């Protein structure tokens, strides 16, 4: 089977940015920022992206391009002993994430339809009404049907291939997302509460960081890995379709820069809307962006149009990310078992849909899967890969990074040592804190839910 490649450098960068710019940026980022102290979280998150996210992204790039294989095949080729099995963790992580990601993405499609057909004024005229609307959309038949619809769209794009499917799709979707976000941010600037929102978002309180670092650090780590699609094999897979002449450091810098800029712009969109409606960020959890923003859209001028555009934009962003995750799973079947692209995409789509069904029944399963994948699996995958590249395959990694750049001299060695120590230490601490947080969820919230059955 001939392995596909990207037609253009722009196609690869937009695909990687599209993977990064999805629900992680637009669904998770606002409510995580609100829960973790607003600007305090933003400051830690930006530091984490620059100091940890960028070196970690290069780690995945060199592994993917070096082997031209999916995560499982890549680690089996480069590693030996137990390292040969690490790639399976990426496949499992992507499978779990896509199962609930698709359900949440389906909510955005449903809210887009609501904006077109009914608007938000009547159905979300108060926070209580918005809460009731979210409850009707998040679980039940509506949630199941839109979960199925979203997976059909994802499967269709993956089945079309790298150049005709993913590359064509992202060249339309990513520019559309950026244009729509900038337009919504400009509109948010005109709202009366924008100054208050910007102060909340951009004026960090270092006391909040000092008091809450044990929750802020794992949240920032998980968000960084989630939004950059690290720890699930996406960037290994996308880099495996690259040519040898690409400057990986330059491409990684562009991708990290665009992804981070878009995440920051999301705050300039969401928080002015919330403050304009008199709502407090961080109170709504996973439903924050639905409950709070639909209530806000019911209050602000042109709220129906703005709301419809916003939810449609997030649906597009979710699609651009979901195709990257399914591509990891499909590439595994194609590379390792010789399965053709179309049946691989279709079979995986059905399996992912089935795993996501419990989330359409009760949102406790969303927390169960999201916390496990985000706080543990993603971070564990990134940690193991950093250990492998930093301490086991450092010579091959440095050599691969220099292809397309030239002799890096001390910079190549510096990157390896950043991966070996700062990245490993910070990610290990984040993993420990994430495990503690997940254990608390299992023994408290999830235990209470089980006891109530």
Helices and strands as residue ranges (DSSP letters): H 9-20, H 23-23, I 24-28, H 29-35, H 39-48, I 49-53, H 54-67, H 71-78, G 81-85, H 86-117, H 127-138, H 141-159, I 162-167, H 168-189, H 194-202, H 206-227, H 234-239, H 248-276, G 285-287, H 288-297, H 303-337, H 341-361, H 364-372, I 373-377, H 378-387, I 388-392, H 394-402, H 410-417, I 418-423, H 424-443, H 445-451
